[in-house]
Amino acid sequence: MSTPEALEALVTQLTQELGQVQKTAQYGLDITRQKLSTSPDNPELTQLFAIFNNVSFFTENYKARIQTTVRAASETNLQSEQLQDAGQGLATLLGVVVEAKLLVENSVRRLDKLP
């Protein structure tokens, strides 16, 4: 990950993954709100609502982190080691984003099984 082109590809992948995670979390929030209106004391719905809310916050936070990394990597005087560090940081973020994606997808499945 030492070239700007490789960083751009990683940023594109991260942006796409985050968009999908955010879309799925919003879907989960919408459905959870509907179900909570008829069962406001359901602890599982409350837990799922918290998960979807946290994931929504997470996606916004990580979008900002990606932009900060991209700005830092765009500086013209960066050493290849600094670019590599930026790439490793973005790759780590991708791992966390994939975990969030699995969490939100599993949470939607749980939600869909609830009456």
RORO-669834 format. One record per residue: x, y, z negated of N, C-alpha, C in turn. Coordinates in nm, 3 decimals. Layout:
<pts>
PT, X, Y, Z, X, Y, Z, X, Y, Z
...
</pts>
This chain:
<pts>
PT, 0.082, -0.119, 0.000, 0.000, 0.000, 0.000, 0.086, 0.125, 0.000
PT, 0.175, 0.134, 0.091, 0.263, 0.250, 0.087, 0.235, 0.350, 0.199
PT, 0.140, 0.321, 0.286, 0.111, 0.414, 0.394, -0.024, 0.480, 0.372
PT, -0.036, 0.605, 0.414, -0.165, 0.672, 0.400, -0.278, 0.597, 0.472
PT, -0.248, 0.531, 0.584, -0.352, 0.458, 0.657, -0.407, 0.343, 0.572
PT, -0.318, 0.276, 0.501, -0.362, 0.168, 0.414, -0.446, 0.223, 0.299
PT, -0.407, 0.337, 0.248, -0.486, 0.401, 0.142, -0.624, 0.439, 0.195
PT, -0.629, 0.491, 0.315, -0.757, 0.530, 0.375, -0.849, 0.409, 0.389
PT, -0.795, 0.296, 0.430, -0.875, 0.174, 0.443, -0.930, 0.130, 0.307
PT, -0.847, 0.139, 0.206, -0.889, 0.101, 0.072, -0.996, 0.197, 0.019
PT, -0.978, 0.325, 0.046, -1.078, 0.426, 0.003, -1.211, 0.400, 0.074
PT, -1.205, 0.367, 0.201, -1.327, 0.336, 0.276, -1.399, 0.216, 0.216
PT, -1.324, 0.112, 0.186, -1.383, -0.007, 0.126, -1.443, 0.024, -0.011
PT, -1.370, 0.099, -0.092, -1.420, 0.138, -0.224, -1.548, 0.220, -0.212
PT, -1.550, 0.313, -0.120, -1.667, 0.399, -0.102, -1.789, 0.317, -0.060
PT, -1.768, 0.221, 0.029, -1.878, 0.135, 0.072, -1.929, 0.048, -0.043
PT, -1.837, -0.011, -0.116, -1.876, -0.096, -0.230, -1.950, -0.015, -0.335
PT, -1.898, 0.104, -0.367, -1.965, 0.189, -0.466, -2.104, 0.230, -0.419
PT, -2.119, 0.259, -0.291, -2.249, 0.294, -0.237, -2.348, 0.181, -0.253
PT, -2.304, 0.059, -0.226, -2.392, -0.057, -0.240, -2.427, -0.080, -0.387
PT, -2.329, -0.067, -0.475, -2.354, -0.084, -0.618, -2.454, 0.021, -0.666
PT, -2.435, 0.144, -0.623, -2.524, 0.252, -0.665, -2.666, 0.229, -0.613
PT, -2.678, 0.185, -0.490, -2.809, 0.157, -0.431, -2.880, 0.045, -0.507
PT, -2.808, -0.061, -0.540, -2.866, -0.173, -0.613, -2.904, -0.132, -0.755
PT, -2.820, -0.053, -0.819, -2.850, -0.005, -0.954, -2.974, 0.084, -0.952
PT, -2.988, 0.169, -0.852, -3.106, 0.255, -0.842, -3.232, 0.172, -0.822
PT, -3.222, 0.069, -0.739, -3.335, -0.022, -0.719, -3.372, -0.085, -0.854
PT, -3.271, -0.132, -0.928, -3.297, -0.192, -1.058, -3.361, -0.094, -1.155
PT, -3.314, 0.030, -1.155, -3.373, 0.133, -1.241, -3.520, 0.157, -1.206
PT, -3.549, 0.165, -1.078, -3.687, 0.190, -1.035, -3.781, 0.079, -1.080
PT, -3.740, -0.044, -1.059, -3.823, -0.159, -1.097, -3.834, -0.168, -1.249
PT, -3.723, -0.145, -1.317, -3.725, -0.152, -1.463, -3.819, -0.047, -1.521
PT, -3.815, 0.074, -1.468, -3.907, 0.179, -1.515, -4.052, 0.136, -1.499
PT, -4.084, 0.077, -1.385, -4.221, 0.030, -1.361, -4.261, -0.075, -1.465
PT, -4.173, -0.170, -1.489, -4.204, -0.278, -1.583, -4.208, -0.226, -1.727
PT, -4.122, -0.129, -1.758, -4.123, -0.072, -1.893, -4.252, 0.005, -1.921
PT, -4.315, 0.058, -1.818, -4.439, 0.131, -1.839, -4.551, 0.040, -1.889
PT, -4.544, -0.087, -1.856, -4.646, -0.182, -1.903, -4.598, -0.262, -2.024
PT, -4.467, -0.271, -2.045, -4.410, -0.345, -2.158, -4.298, -0.265, -2.223
PT, -4.333, -0.153, -2.288, -4.228, -0.064, -2.340, -4.144, -0.123, -2.453
PT, -4.193, -0.226, -2.518, -4.118, -0.285, -2.630, -4.040, -0.409, -2.592
PT, -4.028, -0.436, -2.465, -3.957, -0.555, -2.419, -3.806, -0.530, -2.428
PT, -3.737, -0.603, -2.519, -3.593, -0.578, -2.537, -3.509, -0.612, -2.414
PT, -3.550, -0.711, -2.338, -3.473, -0.746, -2.219, -3.482, -0.635, -2.114
PT, -3.599, -0.577, -2.100, -3.614, -0.465, -2.006, -3.531, -0.345, -2.051
PT, -3.530, -0.321, -2.181, -3.450, -0.211, -2.235, -3.302, -0.234, -2.207
PT, -3.258, -0.358, -2.225, -3.118, -0.392, -2.198, -3.086, -0.373, -2.049
PT, -3.172, -0.418, -1.963, -3.150, -0.403, -1.819, -3.150, -0.256, -1.779
PT, -3.240, -0.177, -1.839, -3.242, -0.034, -1.811, -3.108, 0.029, -1.847
PT, -3.053, -0.009, -1.962, -2.923, 0.044, -2.004, -2.812, 0.002, -1.908
PT, -2.816, -0.122, -1.863, -2.714, -0.170, -1.768, -2.720, -0.088, -1.639
PT, -2.839, -0.072, -1.584, -2.852, 0.002, -1.458, -2.811, 0.149, -1.474
PT, -2.848, 0.207, -1.588, -2.807, 0.345, -1.615, -2.656, 0.357, -1.625
PT, -2.594, 0.264, -1.698, -2.448, 0.266, -1.713, -2.377, 0.248, -1.580
PT, -2.428, 0.158, -1.499, -2.366, 0.135, -1.369, -2.381, 0.258, -1.280
PT, -2.494, 0.326, -1.288, -2.511, 0.450, -1.211, -2.409, 0.555, -1.254
PT, -2.390, 0.569, -1.384, -2.290, 0.662, -1.435, -2.150, 0.619, -1.390
PT, -2.124, 0.491, -1.399, -1.995, 0.434, -1.358, -1.965, 0.469, -1.213
PT, -2.063, 0.455, -1.123, -2.036, 0.481, -0.982, -1.999, 0.628, -0.959
PT, -2.069, 0.718, -1.026, -2.037, 0.860, -1.012, -1.897, 0.891, -1.065
PT, -1.864, 0.832, -1.178, -1.733, 0.852, -1.240, -1.622, 0.799, -1.149
PT, -1.641, 0.683, -1.092, -1.538, 0.624, -1.007, -1.525, 0.698, -0.873
PT, -1.634, 0.753, -0.823, -1.623, 0.834, -0.701, -1.532, 0.953, -0.727
PT, -1.547, 1.014, -0.843, -1.461, 1.128, -0.879, -1.316, 1.084, -0.895
PT, -1.292, 0.967, -0.955, -1.156, 0.917, -0.971, -1.091, 0.890, -0.835
PT, -1.169, 0.837, -0.744, -1.116, 0.809, -0.609, -1.078, 0.941, -0.541
PT, -1.164, 1.040, -0.551, -1.133, 1.170, -0.489, -1.007, 1.230, -0.548
PT, -0.989, 1.218, -0.679, -0.869, 1.269, -0.744, -0.745, 1.197, -0.693
PT, -0.754, 1.066, -0.679, -0.641, 0.987, -0.629, -0.609, 1.024, -0.485
PT, -0.712, 1.042, -0.404, -0.692, 1.078, -0.263, -0.626, 1.215, -0.252
PT, -0.672, 1.310, -0.333, -0.610, 1.444, -0.331, -0.463, 1.435, -0.369
PT, -0.432, 1.358, -0.472, -0.293, 1.344, -0.516, -0.209, 1.277, -0.408
PT, -0.267, 1.177, -0.342, -0.193, 1.104, -0.238, -0.178, 1.186, -0.111
PT, -0.256, 1.290, -0.095, -0.251, 1.373, 0.025, -0.138, 1.476, 0.021
PT, -0.075, 1.491, -0.092, 0.035, 1.587, -0.102, 0.147, 1.544, -0.008
PT, 0.204, 1.640, 0.061, 0.300, 1.610, 0.166, 0.435, 1.562, 0.113
PT, 0.470, 1.593, -0.008, 0.603, 1.558, -0.059, 0.604, 1.432, -0.145
PT, 0.506, 1.348, -0.130, 0.502, 1.229, -0.215, 0.606, 1.127, -0.171
PT, 0.667, 1.066, -0.268, 0.760, 0.956, -0.243, 0.679, 0.830, -0.213
PT, 0.741, 0.734, -0.146, 0.670, 0.610, -0.115, 0.629, 0.536, -0.242
PT, 0.707, 0.551, -0.347, 0.672, 0.486, -0.475, 0.542, 0.546, -0.531
PT, 0.525, 0.676, -0.515, 0.402, 0.741, -0.563, 0.281, 0.698, -0.480
PT, 0.302, 0.681, -0.350, 0.194, 0.631, -0.265, 0.158, 0.488, -0.303
PT, 0.260, 0.409, -0.333, 0.235, 0.272, -0.374, 0.159, 0.269, -0.506
PT, 0.194, 0.356, -0.598, 0.122, 0.364, -0.725, -0.025, 0.402, -0.701
PT, -0.047, 0.495, -0.611, -0.185, 0.535, -0.579, -0.262, 0.416, -0.521
PT, -0.198, 0.342, -0.432, -0.261, 0.224, -0.373, -0.291, 0.118, -0.477
PT, -0.199, 0.096, -0.570, -0.223, -0.002, -0.675, -0.337, 0.043, -0.766
PT, -0.343, 0.172, -0.794, -0.453, 0.224, -0.874, -0.587, 0.204, -0.807
PT, -0.591, 0.232, -0.676, -0.716, 0.212, -0.602, -0.753, 0.064, -0.592
PT, -0.653, -0.022, -0.578, -0.681, -0.166, -0.574, -0.738, -0.214, -0.707
PT, -0.686, -0.159, -0.816, -0.740, -0.193, -0.948, -0.885, -0.147, -0.959
PT, -0.913, -0.026, -0.910, -1.050, 0.025, -0.911, -1.142, -0.068, -0.830
PT, -1.091, -0.118, -0.719, -1.172, -0.209, -0.637, -1.210, -0.334, -0.716
PT, -1.117, -0.385, -0.794, -1.148, -0.502, -0.877, -1.259, -0.472, -0.976
PT, -1.253, -0.355, -1.038, -1.356, -0.316, -1.134, -1.490, -0.295, -1.063
PT, -1.486, -0.238, -0.945, -1.609, -0.215, -0.868, -1.674, -0.348, -0.831
PT, -1.595, -0.446, -0.794, -1.649, -0.578, -0.760, -1.715, -0.640, -0.884
PT, -1.653, -0.624, -0.999, -1.714, -0.674, -1.123, -1.848, -0.605, -1.151
PT, -1.852, -0.474, -1.130, -1.977, -0.400, -1.150, -2.084, -0.445, -1.051
PT, -2.041, -0.475, -0.930, -2.134, -0.523, -0.828, -2.197, -0.655, -0.871
PT, -2.115, -0.745, -0.923, -2.167, -0.873, -0.971, -2.263, -0.853, -1.088
PT, -2.227, -0.764, -1.179, -2.312, -0.736, -1.295, -2.448, -0.683, -1.251
PT, -2.449, -0.586, -1.161, -2.575, -0.527, -1.121, -2.659, -0.625, -1.039
PT, -2.596, -0.706, -0.956, -2.670, -0.805, -0.877, -2.731, -0.912, -0.969
PT, -2.654, -0.958, -1.066, -2.707, -1.055, -1.162, -2.819, -0.995, -1.246
PT, -2.807, -0.869, -1.280, -2.910, -0.801, -1.357, -3.039, -0.787, -1.276
PT, -3.028, -0.759, -1.148, -3.147, -0.750, -1.063, -3.214, -0.887, -1.054
PT, -3.135, -0.992, -1.044, -3.193, -1.128, -1.042, -3.269, -1.155, -1.171
PT, -3.209, -1.118, -1.284, -3.278, -1.134, -1.413, -3.408, -1.055, -1.413
PT, -3.401, -0.933, -1.365, -3.519, -0.847, -1.361, -3.629, -0.906, -1.275
PT, -3.592, -0.962, -1.161, -3.691, -1.020, -1.070, -3.759, -1.141, -1.130
PT, -3.697, -1.208, -1.225, -3.757, -1.325, -1.289, -3.854, -1.288, -1.400
PT, -3.847, -1.165, -1.445, -3.938, -1.120, -1.552, -4.077, -1.093, -1.497
PT, -4.178, -1.119, -1.581, -4.316, -1.092, -1.535, -4.345, -0.943, -1.524
</pts>
